[in-house]
Structures are given as C-alpha cells and as structure tokens.
C-alpha cells in the first residue's frame, strides 16, 4: 500500500460501507485504480495553496488535508500556519460549486525531526482552533485528530518507515491509522447530514499551459543507474625522445604553448620584446601528425602588448583555437582574438585582433595579477575568469556569451576548495584528460603534480553559487594517493632547483583517450641550461600522456524517444555508447514506481538494438520520427556541414530490431554551424514543429537563433529560413518538447545553474514581417514552466507517461545515473475511477470518540451511555444513521479484526467469552442453535461492560439477526401454516384444486416469492408510516437480504433443495403441500443461519469464512430492533399474501378459464405487476425450478443498477 499511502485504505473503507467514491485531483500516483489526488511530497502550506486551482475544477464534496509537516520540520513560520491554512480553506470554499464542500483537516502526526518535535504542537493547536472557528461560522469542517483522546496514536517507530532514521513518513500500518481518522471524520459529517451531492465537472480544454510546481513525482527511481563510464583518472606516461632544442638570448619565462591552428595540437611560442610597448611571439608550429616535432615559422603578431607574467593562451570564443588574454598587474583582463586564418601546412601564423581599442573584457575582482587564473570551468569551450583567495580556494566568473566580448560575467562563487597543498603559484587549470573541461592541477617546485579532474555536476546552483563542479582526484597508475605526475627532480641542479615555471601541459602528440574525446595533455619540461657563451639552451622533454579515465559519466549516454512505437507516445530510454552503439530499455507504461518494484520502470530485455556501421559520435546521433510512422528513427548528422543519414526503425512493423539505412535521404539539408564541446551544445536539432509527425531540421547558432527546414508529409523539405530569433540564450541550454499537449514541439530554455526551465510555445507558422523575421510565432510564458530539480545538464524533458506533455526527468547524482521523474499533469480534466480487484483489510478502530468539529455526529438513542464509543445511535429507523454508527463506533473494524485473529469457527461463543465482564469471560451465550433461546440481545448488559466498547454493537446485531430468523420461522411455519391453510381451503372451495402437474410451478413460485422483495413496499409502508420505501432501502443493505440470499442459494442448488423439499411429494392436498414446502425451506434457512454463527460459509462464496461472517453484518443492518422487527413482519405478510394470490390463479386455471382471462386479460398474471422500489431487487439463480414465464424479468434487470446505496462522495487525498 506504500505508494497509495492512506488513500486506498480510506477508499476501501468507504466503499465497504456502501459509498460511491471517486478520488479526484490533477495528479496521480500509486498502484490503486482510482489514483487521482493533489498531494505533492515536500510541499509547504503556501505551495498547497498554489495547487488549489488544479484541484477545484473537479468540484469534490469532500476534501481531506494533511499538510504542514514540511512547515514544521523546516521551521516555516509555524506561528502563522493557522492563518496560512485558513487561506487554503477559503480558496477551496470560494471555488465554484464548493461552498458546501466538507473539509477534513488533520493535525500533524508525530515525528522525531529535531525541529518538527518543537513546532508540531504549535501548528496542531492552530489547526484545532481554526476548525472550531470555521465550524462555528457554519462551514462544513471536521478535525481529523491524529491524537485521538489526547494521545498520539501513531507509534514511533512501529508505524513509520523503516528506511528512515529520522521518522517522518508512516508505513502501511501508520497510513491505515491515518485513514481511520479521516474515515471517522467523514462519517461524522455524514451522520450530521453535512455531505452534499458533488456537482458534475467538465473535461475542460485539451491544451493547457504548463507552470512550475504542477508536476507529481513518480514515487521512486525511474532510472536506476545503468550506463558505462571510464572511472576516475589514472595517469601513466611514456617519456619521448627529445625532438626540439633551442638556444635563446633570454631566460625570462617566455615560453608558452597555444593551439593556434587546431584544437588537437599545441604549438610553441616565445615572447619577444621589441619595444616598451610592442612585442611579438616567435612561433614553432607543431607538425600536427602525432610525431611531436616543431618547426620555426614566421612570428605571430598579437595586436596586444603584455608582459610574460600576464600572458594566457586560452580559447575565449569557443571555436577551438586559443586566443590571447593579458592580465595586467591589477588583475584586469584584455583580449586579442585568434582570427582562425592560420594555415599549418602553409606555415602561415594566424592573425590576432584585439576586441576593442582598449581590449578590456573584464575588470578585476579585487585581486591582483598573481591571484588570477583562467580556465574553462564549465566545459563550454570558452575560458572563464578566476581568482585564488587567501585560503587557496578558487572563485570563478563564467564567460557569459558567444561574442568575443562577453555580454556578462556570471558569478559562480567558489568552485574549488583548497587542498592544503601550499604555494598558490602551483595552481593550474588544464584539460589533462581531454574531456573539454579544465582540471585543477597543483605543480610542486620540481614538477610533481596533484590532479583533480572536473566533471559536470548535477547539484543545483544559483547565481553567485554555481555552476557546481564534481571534482575527483586522479592518481598515478598503481597508487591510490599522492601525485599523478612524479615530477622532474632528477633534472634538478644547484642552479636549477625551482623547476615549477618550466613545467607545461600541452597537446604535443594529440592522442585521444577514447573516441569522441579531445586529445590529452602531455607533460612538458622546458629544461634550461646556461651556456658558457651566455646563451640559454632550452631542451623540450615530453612525457606523452597515456593515462585514462575521468572523462565519461554514466549519464552521458542518456537519450529518450518512442522507439517501440507505443500508441500513447510514451518514450523509451536509450543508452548510447560514445561510439554510437545503442541499448534499449522499453518503457513499461507505469504511471508510478516504487524503489521496491523489482521490474523497475523499464524493460531491459531488448539489449543492444543498433550498432553503427562505423564509429559515430553520440552527440551527432539524434532520435526522432523521420518517416511519420509513430516510432523513432536514428538520424546521424555530419558534424561538418550538417548533412544527414537515417536509419529507419522497422521494429513496430517486423517485431525485431531491423533498420533501413538511408545514406543521403535529404541532400538539401545543411547547417553552417558546428557543435561545441558540451554534450548539449549542438548545431543541429530535430523537432516536430508542424504536428505532422515528422522530424523538422533546425540549425542553431551559438546565440540560440534557429533556422531550418520543415519536413513535409511527402518527405520533401522546405527551407523556411529563420524559425526563431535569438533570445540571447546559449543554444546549449535550448531543448524542444511538447509542453502544452497541442501536438507540436515548443522551445525550452534551461537555466544551466538551477535547472529552472522556461517555455516559448510554438503557435504555428507566422508572418516573418511581424515575428522578428521568424517563420513561426512563439509565445513566451513569463512564469517558469518547470522548477529546477537538478542542474541544467542533468535534466531531460521527455513524455514518459504518455499523456502528451513533457515530463521532467532529472538525475539525482552526478556519478550514479539514478533519476526520478516529475510527471507533468495532463491538460483538461482526466479522471480514473473504479474499485481495485482486492480490497484492503478493515481499518483499525480509532481510540476514543474524538474527531469534533462541524457539528459532530448524531445524538444518542436506545442505550444511553456517556463516554467511550457507547454513545452512538442504534435505535434509528434511518439506515444511513445505522451505517454511520456501525463505522464510527468501531464495530465494523473490531468485528473484522476479531474474526481474523480468532477465526470463524464457533466465533459467537468465542466472542461472548472474550468481550463481556472486562474481557475476563463470563458468558456462555451460544447462537449456533437458533431454536435454543440461548442468544439474547445485549440490552440487559451496559455498554461499558464490553471490552472494547464497540463489541456492544456487534452483540446488538447478533441478537437481532437471531431474533429476525425466529420471527420468520414463527410467522411462516408455526403460525403461518394454520392461518394459510384456512385461506387455501376457501380457494379450493371456490375454484377447485390445482392440477397435480402444477406442484413444481407452485414450488418455483414460492421460491420466487421468498427470494424477491417484489411488492413488499405496501407492507413496509404499514410498518413505517410516512417513510418512503426507497428511502428506507435505497441507502443501505436491507436486513432481509440475508434471508433472500439463503433461499436463493438453496434454490440454485438442486441437490440442496431436494434435501428440504421434494417436488414428487407435493401431490397432496394444497394446504399440506404448503406446509411441506414452507417447513422445508425455512428449515434450510435455519441451517444457514446456524452456519453464520458457527462460521460455515455457503457454497459459492469465494472469500474466506471470516469475510462471509463480516459481510452478513456489514453496514449495521441488524442494529435497529425497530427496523429488523418491522421488516421481518412485513416479509412474512408479503410472502403469505403473494402465495395465496398464486394459489388462487392456479385454481382458476383449472376450473374457470373464461373468468381468468376476463379478470387478468394479459399473458402474465397481475401478481408480477407490482411497483419496484429502487434498491429492492435481490436476484437469485433458481436452477431447474426457475419459472418458465416471469414477466417482470426485464423490469428487474432495468432496476438492478439501483441496488447500490444512493449516496455519493468524491474525495482527493492529502492536499
């Protein structure tokens, strides 16, 4: 029951008591069929208030609220909880058609949360006072007191989740107790006639805007951590032969490495001063062939003067080539951009150009040059600005745009915590492992290097405190501590003991660790030797990086699309290797999940479904429906030019994973842009912009401007130019998904720090002249569409539940690839209802009588006893009152638990022995022999003498069931035979004796009379003057039902019937026939009643004997002596009268046919044409004795839907 919390237990109890129940709300979760609600774990009262508009369109007539625990534990204005909850109540009552809705507001259950323990009493007292105030103002509100009788009912830890160390959430037992409290409150409202008929609700629009906070958690992990990574960084290296030596006139820290021609290889430059305001760089180009040789070419002109202490070569524009950044002595940053016009093969250096006349791109942050570091902290390909504080911690400002001069510098806060290494001069940021993210390195005085690799983090950040980075320490192969690089201490001399500044990290050999990565950085020692001629000889010694790891996360391979062709469109999970191989996990279609569900959310049986014909970077592989057949195909985009090849998915048609390869299905598609380094910084994306079910092609510029081609239904493409103008949002943070269920994809922008997501709704083709040059109209929603539940790179938007709206699927951690899902609500009102195949056990009785509020329950009649559970009305002639008494007194729950614990066999004796005289025994009442007279009623014994009190009401019911059978026996057998015999003689004298072959018909008709309550209304009306019959029987099960069911069971079993009445013996005089039939059938009834008390279930009962006994007494149908006695008497009179009528007809058929036709003038005798009050029909299978003609059958069938109690309630659980 855990995923259904208290809702199923409450619903089952209400249904067992005869109520029609429809749980409503815009959300759904759990395993129960009627699973709608409006409850969101973690909500505080203010958030509950914001959700009210989602719930009130359902117009519930009962609302249960358990809210405030998160306020208590979080210390969220506990003193104002009552005021804030009052606003929730007002919002509910103020909604259309809900002014008379009954609200059950619960107090908070116990907790061991250190703050909650202190604040819970404050909130509970506020709720109690709030209920009193609103009830006195005439509102229908009841307190669901979780401390009935003044003591907490839920016990810690017994009633709480064993998975929690701080106990907050109940287990199944705790939820059942909560359900019992809510049930009691609802029954009190019912007893006071406060419940109103719920008003109908309409379906509403099928398209709707999506707003943050409207989702519902799936309940558990929807992704349990599959995937493949490469572990942490393990360093190893190979010392290479010396390939470069140079004699220089200076030793002034002039050497730098820079990627001038491509991002795969570093070239060597040397700072050469020309004048006090001008310098150049001598340039040695890398051979770029993996051999690591260098050749002197023309000088590089930087267009920016900078002294060596401030020189940084780093890519600032995201084109893969290093630009020149100068940090002046005050810490200000200046930029000269590599114009990407160099040519390695032609030995032509690239041109550099300053970004402005001053070249200034960033002012300092209060730290001078020696504290400034540059590095690509977020892996977007653009260098960021950092400072080292006095403690060695590093703070960063993100390079915030795609232009050479950033539009903004986004404060990220402290992104690296010092490791106590000492001298801050050793700090470097370099991409050691080739994943595109700069790692933290600390270089010692002789080059020993400690490494922490940089990985994208799923932790949520905010401006000033994010983007978070997941740092992991790397190690030298074969070690688990210490540096990754051992340094060059062996080259230390007396003159060269401080070697730190001679250590560099550069892509000398350009080797990539795995497919799709950038090259690793090699370790370079620029060995220095001062020659006798005054020259300085530099020898480049390189240790090629052969290390592995730290570059892949499990989540890097996550993709989602409808691969299996699900008709509801739900998306499957595809895990993609870095080289393109795909493994499939088919969406099982679950609307909720628990962590204990062994099957999980996905079916992994498909395994590998596609292996590419060659290595294909997973960033270039897209899943979308190319051919419009309802399933997703695989589209490969050439990273150079944007051309496509397609692999059509044949699974839905062929039942196996087969693919049709289209090598160039759309030659006209192209994109001038290139993808960036990040997994989401893509130049090409696909989305269904027109709703025709085919993937449209979009080309994204770095600033988010979108151009592209529409995929027509005839498989042609139309170039529509600009689809969306730039919103000044990085393209890496843009996604496309259907957010409002209109069948076309909308544009989403994700805040990469917080994960908060905003939407631009796709409203179809527009006029470029009025759409900022765009061919589509987009409507921006100012409010968030989705609250960030993880950092932006850890959120996917996919429709996992098949309701046509993108759900938020978010990673819980950086390294484990575990995820949860917040299901987006459906548009319009969608409602599931219906009973589950298995009903839960009876609710436990609530201690004491508490509950209060809203006028309380009904008064006391019958047995007047104060306190405990003894004060409930069991003398009423209103079935609804009796039903509430049976529930509220706890009798229903007590009887069920007693039978489960003690068994059904001879349960009546065990019952009386255990509940009277304080539970010490003292009664030998035995109702197993229905003529023994040893089953008296309880009125001579005070209610308080029963342990527990609710057993008193069970005893009342036992006594009246026994009594009602005795009355029927006396009326139909002992007294009835003699009385009817005289009447039958009168019939015989007037019309003659019916023919012998009519005896079977006589028996059949007697069975029909005994198993039907047809026509009894006239007799009931005499017993209950002024009460409509439908009112008496339409709201609960009639106590006569058990007897008609028993006779029906006898009649439906020929062998059992022959044991009581043999038709061959019915050839006697009519009055003797009557006596034999009635005596036999009522004897069968007596045997069955004895079976109730000794725990024998009837044939055909599929449940347990305990469940059968419990069902006999359900709804308190035997609580009222006035009703039981009156109906038993009416039943006897009805049976006698109808039998006389039938006997008369049979005699008339024998002797005076003309009169018969004259009087009745129809095919069927008028005996069947009585009125049928709603709820009176009790069907019976009459077996071989079924009457051949029963003209009322059609009428009965038409009325069968009225048997259910004529009460209705809707509720949604745990607002």
Secondary structure, DSSP 8 states (H G I E B T S, - for coil): -GGGHHHHHHHHHHHHTT-EEEE--SEE-SSSSS-EE---TT--HHHHHHHHHHHGGG--SEEEE---HHHHHTT--GGGHHHHHHHHHHHHHTSTT-TT-EEEEE-------TTHHHHHHHHHHHHHHHHHHHHHTT--EEEE-SSGGGS--S-TTTTB-TT-SS--SB-HHHHHHHHHHHHHHHHHHHHTT------------S-----TT--EE-SS-SEE-------S-EE-EEE-----EEEES--SS-EEEE-SS-TT--EEEEEEEEETTEEEEEEEEE-SSSS--EEEEEEE--SS---GGGEEEE-SSSSSS-EEEEE-TTS-EEEEEE-S--BTTTTB---EEESSSS-EEE---S--GGGEEEE-SSSSSS-EEEEE-TTS-EEEEEE--SSSS-S-EEEEEEEE---S---GGGEEEE-SSSSSS-EEEEE-TTS-EEEEEEEE--S--BTTB---EEEEE-EETT-SSS-SB---GGG--SS----GGGEEEE-SS--BSSTT--B--EEEEEEEEE-TTS-EEEEEEEEEE--B-SS--GGGGEEEE--S--TT---EEEEE-TTS-EEEEEE---S---TT-TT-SEEEEEEEEE--SS---GGGEEEE-SSSSSS-EEEEE-TTT--EEEEEE-HHHHSS--EEEETTS-TT---S----SSTT--SEEEE-SSSSSS-EEEEE-TTS-EEEEEE-TTS-EEEEEEEE---S--GGGEEEE-SSSSSS-EEEEE-TTT--EEEEEEEEE--GGGTTT-SEEEEE-SS-SB--SS-GGGEEEE-SSSSSS-EEEEES-SSS-EEEEEE---SS--------SS--------SSS----TT-S----SS---STT-----S-S-HHHHHHHHHHTSHHHHHHHHHHHH-STTHHHHHHHHHSGGGT-------SSTTS-----STTS-GGGSSSTTHHHHHHHHHHHHHHHHHHHIIIIITHHHHHHHHHHHHHHHH----GGGHHHHHHHHHHHHH--TTTHHHHHHHSTTS-HHHHHTTS--TTHHHHHHHHHHHH-HHHHHHH--GGG--S-HHHHHHHHHHHHHHHHHHHHHHHHHT---TT--S-HHHHHHHHTGGGTTS-HHHHHHHHHHHHHHHHHHHHHHHHHHHHHHH-HHHHHHHH-SSS-GGG-----TT-------GGG--S--TTHHHHHHHGGG-S-S-EEEEE---
